[in-house]
Amino acid sequence: MRFAGIQTILGGGAATGYERLLHDCMIGDATLFQRADMVEAGWSVVTPILDVWKALRPRNFPNYPAGTLGTQRGG
């Protein structure tokens, strides 16, 4: 990877990952970006798992309302 162009633009020093990503976006280099079809394929695998987790409450898990001190079982 060549960072010389980024260092010149940003005033020297090593570029962070975000600087590199923004620079590549500005110059049209899509090497570090995912294609839309690959992102959709990834979500098609993960979404059913998230749906099941959302539908099923955890068993034997001490859930308690937000802002409270927790379960009464704690000690």
URDANOR-V387218 format. One record per residue. N is the residue number from 1. RES is the residue in three letters. PHI is phi in whole degrees, 0 to 359 (NA if undefined). Layout:
n->[N:N]
res->[RES:RES]
phi->[PHI:PHI]
This chain:
n->[1:2:3:4:5:6:7:8:9:10:11:12:13:14:15:16:17:18:19:20:21:22:23:24:25:26:27:28:29:30:31:32:33:34:35:36:37:38:39:40:41:42:43:44:45:46:47:48:49:50:51:52:53:54:55:56:57:58:59:60:61:62:63:64:65:66:67:68:69:70:71:72:73:74:75]
res->[MET:ARG:PHE:ALA:GLY:ILE:GLN:THR:ILE:LEU:GLY:GLY:GLY:ALA:ALA:THR:GLY:TYR:GLU:ARG:LEU:LEU:HIS:ASP:CYS:MET:ILE:GLY:ASP:ALA:THR:LEU:PHE:GLN:ARG:ALA:ASP:MET:VAL:GLU:ALA:GLY:TRP:SER:VAL:VAL:THR:PRO:ILE:LEU:ASP:VAL:TRP:LYS:ALA:LEU:ARG:PRO:ARG:ASN:PHE:PRO:ASN:TYR:PRO:ALA:GLY:THR:LEU:GLY:THR:GLN:ARG:GLY:GLY]
phi->[NA:252:253:301:296:294:298:294:294:270:90:94:82:286:278:280:299:292:299:298:296:296:298:299:296:293:266:83:271:267:303:269:257:277:286:300:293:287:295:298:297:297:293:294:277:279:302:299:294:298:297:294:300:290:283:259:284:297:272:56:249:284:286:209:296:298:90:266:275:114:280:282:286:295:209]
